[in-house]
Amino acid sequence: MLALSGIRKTFNPGTVNEVRALQGVDLTIEPGSFVIVLGMNGSGKSTLLNAVAGSFYVDEGTIRLANHDVTKWPEHKRAKLIGRVFQNPFSGTAPTMSIAENFALASRRGHARGFGWALSPHLMKPLQERIATLKMGLEGRLDNAIGSLSGGQRQALTLLMATWLKPELLLLDEHTAALDPKSADQVIQLSDEVIQRDKLTTLMVTHSMQQAVSLGDRIIMMHRGRVLHDIRGAEKKRLRPEDLLDRFDEVRRRELLDESAAAMLNELYI
Amino acid sequence: MTLLIGALIIGLILSLLALGVLVSFRIFSMPDITTDGSITLGASIAAVLLVKGVNPVFATAAGAMGGAAAGAVTGILHTKFKINSLLAGILVMTALYSVNLHVMGRSNVPLMQATTVASYGENLGEWFAGGKTIHIFGWPVGAADAAVLVLALLFTALAGAAMFAFFRTQLGTAMRATGDNPQMIRALGANVELNIILGLALSNGFVALAGALLAQYQGFADAQMGIGMVVWGLASVIIGEALTGTRSLGLTIVGTIMGSVLFRLLVAIALRWGLNPNDLKLITALFVFAALVLPGFIDRFKPRPTSAT
């Protein structure tokens, strides 16, 4: 279970570049829940994921994950509990190392790394079988450098690596946004499969309304560093892409209203 | 012949330095200039201990440990204090200059009377050959020199194999991934900062080992002996990559050792042909410059495929 309470984060405080990225986020995610995170650019979606992953420490609030208070844990320590796939397909794999070596690294997530051989025979057989299920023809190329593969293949492998040891929480940060439509579909399908099979607690950021309505059991819409809508249960099942677009339009209208109000105040008082 | 064997031995000893530079420069993508200081540190620690009559193997190991400590300091400056890696190396290298003078107590420690690993090799060779000289392909060769050469070859091969094995362990692969993609390996739970510190310690440990052995072979440690050594290491790594390519780690390691020996041979030949020794560092630097720039330069003038099909 993931529990966030009163999370605040301001970047570059006290300067002209001050960004209040998270302004009090309270969120509880039950074990096995698959949550889609939506929001416009700058709404704080990715910042939220990075705060959970530990890319930075939050200014206020606490983060609890699987009965640990991880608020002060450094990123590499939280990795014991968290599997991640990044937006950039190049971010999740070590390009000059082989497919097998990348998985060997993933198979030690959260464990001490000692002087045992990285490529143990225990790893190779299940690895070959698992990669064969991708039907990408990669099972015979385990010794090839991962940098020679396409973005879609690398992202699929990153997903398998992130879930090789079952994580308490899976973070998917727009992990199909940089892929061509066909690869994106493949990776989405694979993600859904893995998440359903292992009943993974998942936070997935996306810009695709289609993905948002067809995947997961709960939608969170972020706006200005806060959770604006929280849609779940039967309402989530009924949801159509148009409904989501309406909600976005509503946010946009409110935004415009704010701007015109600010302009009016400017004219009146300054 | 003696000249050739000397060049080969020094090339082999310096290939340990080149392996150290391979770790910092290629695996962690950090040109680590601590090298210039740690090779001298390794030499001075070993020399001072040897003069005191300490066992040569122990003295050599102590020199290597000193270098590893220096590398760890550079790593800590870089990771914990967020100092640019190049500057961190410059700071430690500069500090080491004073440290080395303190260790030695003066700027030069001769090892003429001391028992060294080189004298082990020489004694072994003379005992094995049963005389002062042996004949290889009809050439008279000092038995002592030949034995030292064989020992240097064996030891270098062993060190290269050890490094290869290390980089295939769980810890070693995590270190390679740290240089390759820190974001990825952090997300997989490795401590990137610690890996960098350990990696620079390993790199400078190899460098200082080279320094300790070099001092024993040439018979002295000198405060100036480290100047320009990182560039020497880079040259060896680059020649090695030209020889064996960068396809696999094992080949790169073999190539680096070959590169160091080849470079030393070329230098020995050039010096014999009358190259002014004062120009040596300038030529080494120019060579590395050319090796770094030329590949991109040649690419620019290559005819490009008109369309990507």
Interface residues (C-beta under 8 A of the other chain):
Chain A: A53 E75 H76 K77 A79 K80 I82 R84 F86 F90 S91 G92 T93 A94 P95 T96 M97 E101 N102 A104 L105 A106 R108 R109 G110 H111 R113 G114 F115 G116 W117 A118 L119 M161 A162
Chain B: F166 R168 T169 Q170 L171 G172 T173 A174 R176 A177 D180 N181 Q183 M184 I185 R186 A187 L188 G189 A190 N191 V192
